[in-house]
């Protein structure tokens, strides 16, 4: 029964978030500060998610093959590689480090 309560609360929360977004006056959304923040927010959230998924295991900070893959992706980005090549570099390096460490 607890799972249904969680699903219900989540559904109501999502609906409320959408409703609040629709109720914000257009004048507020057209302010330059709001537009800059709206443009930067997805990047910040993605960076935080990447850091959490790369350097945490649920109990503490770790430095493992995922960090090597992230470093390879960063190097590929600095070299202005296409997105698929960036992802491929991260995958190959991560898999290689995991294979070498057992």
For each residue, the residues with C-beta under 8 A, 3 or more apart:
1: 4 5
2: 5 6
3: 6 7
4: 1 7 8
5: 1 2 8 9
6: 2 3 9 10
7: 3 4 10 11
8: 4 5 11 12
9: 5 6 12 13
10: 6 7 13 14
11: 7 8 14 15
12: 8 9 15 16
13: 9 10 16 17
14: 10 11 17 18
15: 11 12 18 19
16: 12 13 19 20
17: 13 14 20 21
18: 14 15 21 22
19: 15 16 22 23
20: 16 17 23 24
21: 17 18 24
22: 18 19
23: 19 20
24: 20 21 28 29
25: 28 29
26: 29 30
27: 30 31
28: 24 25 31 34
29: 24 25 26 34 35
30: 26 27 34 35
31: 27 28 34 35
32: 35 36
33: 36 37
34: 28 29 30 31 37 38
35: 29 30 31 32 38 39
36: 32 33 39 40
37: 33 34 40 41
38: 34 35 41
39: 35 36 42 43
40: 36 37 43 44
41: 37 38 44 45
42: 39 45 46
43: 39 40 46 47
44: 40 41 47 48
45: 41 42 48 49
46: 42 43 49 50
47: 43 44 50 51
48: 44 45 51 52
49: 45 46 52 53
50: 46 47 53 54 70
51: 47 48 54 55
52: 48 49 55 56
53: 49 50 56 66
54: 50 51 66 67 70
55: 51 52 61 62 63 66 67
56: 52 53 60 61 62
57: 60 62
58:
59:
60: 56 57
61: 55 56
62: 55 56 57
63: 55 67
64: 67 68 97 101
65: 68 69 93 94 95 97 98 101
66: 53 54 55 69 70 94
67: 54 55 63 64 70 71
68: 64 65 71 72 93 94 97
69: 65 66 72 73 90 91 93 94 97
70: 50 54 66 67 73 74 90
71: 67 68 74 75 93
72: 68 69 75 76 89 90 92 93 94
73: 69 70 76 77 86 87 89 90
74: 70 71 77 78
75: 71 72 78 79 89
76: 72 73 79 81 85 86 89 90
77: 73 74 80 81 86
78: 74 75
79: 75 76
80: 77
81: 76 77 85 86 89
82: 85 86
83: 86 87
84: 87 88
85: 76 81 82 88 89
86: 73 76 77 81 82 83 89 90
87: 73 83 84 90 91
88: 84 85 91 92
89: 72 73 75 76 81 85 86 92 93
90: 69 70 72 73 76 86 87 93 94
91: 69 87 88 94 95
92: 72 88 89 95 96
93: 65 68 69 71 72 89 90 96 97
94: 65 66 68 69 72 90 91 97 98
95: 65 91 92 98 99
96: 92 93 99 100
97: 64 65 68 69 93 94 100 101
98: 65 94 95 101
99: 95 96
100: 96 97
101: 64 65 97 98
102:
